[in-house]
Each structure stands twice: as C-alpha cells, then as structure tokens.
Amino acid sequence: MPKVMNKRELLINLEGISFGYPGGPQVLSNLDFHFHRGDRIGLIAPNGSGKTTLLHLIMGLLKPSAGRIEIFGKLAKNEKDFADVRRRIGLLFQDADDQLFSPTVLEDVAFGPLNLGKSKDEAIEIARRTLNFLGLFGFEDRITFKLSGGEKRLVSLATVLAMAPEILLLDEPLNGLDLKTRTKLTEVLAGLDISYILISHD
C-alpha cells in the first residue's frame, strides 16, 4: 500500500534564531519560524528588515549567532548538512545576475540537473522542458547577459525549477518587472504544485 504523504509535515523549523551583520544592529532576534509541506507563505516587510537574511539562513549562506535550524527533520549546522538542503530547496535570488553565469540560457538551466547527476542528454531535455513550461520557447541559444530584466528573472526561475525542488524560496520575484512579466510570473507560481515562501516589500 503506498505511503500517504502527510500534508502537514514540518519541513523548516527555526527556533530562537538571532543574526546581525558585523558592525551593524541585530537583524533577527529570537525568531521562531515553522513551514509545513503544502504551505505557501508571503512575508511582507520593509527593506532592511531581514527578509533576505532569513532565506539565506535557511540555505546556509549565513550562519545564525544563536538558535537552531532543522530542515527536513534533520539538524542543519555545517556545510555538509546544507549541501543536502540546497539540493532540495531552490532559492530564487533577488538579482537575476547573481543566479545566471553560463554563456547561454540552455547551459544555465541544464547546469543544475547536471550537478544533480543527470546525464548531459537528460539535463538538456529537462532544461528544454522547463523553458517551454515557462513560455520561453526558442530561448535556448540566447546569450544570458543580453536578456531583458524580465527575461532574466524567468530564466532564473527556470534554473531553479529544473532541479525539481521540494520548496521554493522567492526573494522579491516581482520586483522591477513590467506588468506583462509580473502577470506571467504570478500565473506560473499559482500553477505550481510546490510549497514556497515568497518575500516582498510591496
């Protein structure tokens, strides 16, 4: 008999998290945060309030000064722990230029699946399928740094989705986009069967 997935499975559990940047004030103080499978959470707060910091702590890009981080039921403390976290959680950076580094769109989107052990042919097929899903037909050979801001954001999302993450962390995904791209991205997110945390100042 197939195992029934518990929709309320606790995926991210932060307890008593504190963090401050060197020489600056404390950004987060004694924060508790609980995120379950199936959750879709929007965090809205002003710039500088620690939204991006929170996502970077979940991904292990920053280390808290105090507190406990448990992800997928395991304590996450060292780089080895977070390497597994990064295979299962996709982070869409606020600035697409921080996400894109390969010469062409296809190479960028195929990079993640290759890194997960897929063959070159499999990775290319996944990349093409993901680009088509996002309506980016014919983008495969486009030069990434020549894309518009909105195109870069969609390709960045493609690089994350190609890795089939269990959770998406979206850092200001609609910031600076024109109405058409905002509408497209909003429709894509609404149609995804995935748990996500979306942060915004708007």
Stockholm file with secondary structure:
# STOCKHOLM 1.0

chainA/1-202         MPKVMNKRELLINLEGISFGYPGGPQVLSNLDFHFHRGDRIGLIAPNGSGKTTLLHLIMGLLKPSAGRIEIFGKLAKNEKDFADVRRRIGLLFQDADDQLFSPTVLEDVAFGPLNLGKSKDEAIEIARRTLNFLGLFGFEDRITFKLSGGEKRLVSLATVLAMAPEILLLDEPLNGLDLKTRTKLTEVLAGLDISYILISHD
#=GR chainA/1-202 SS CCCCCCTTCEEEEEEEEEEECTTSCEEEEEEEEEEETTCEEEEECCTTSSHHHHHHHHTTSSCCSEEEEEETTEECCSHHHHHHHHHHEEEECSSGGGTCCSSBHHHHHHHHHHHTTCCHHHHHHHHHHHHHHTTCTTCTTSBGGGSCHHHHHHHHHHHHHTTCCSEEEEESTTTTCCHHHHHHHHHHHHHCCSEEEEEECC
#=GC SS_cons         CCCCCCTTCEEEEEEEEEEECTTSCEEEEEEEEEEETTCEEEEECCTTSSHHHHHHHHTTSSCCSEEEEEETTEECCSHHHHHHHHHHEEEECSSGGGTCCSSBHHHHHHHHHHHTTCCHHHHHHHHHHHHHHTTCTTCTTSBGGGSCHHHHHHHHHHHHHTTCCSEEEEESTTTTCCHHHHHHHHHHHHHCCSEEEEEECC
//
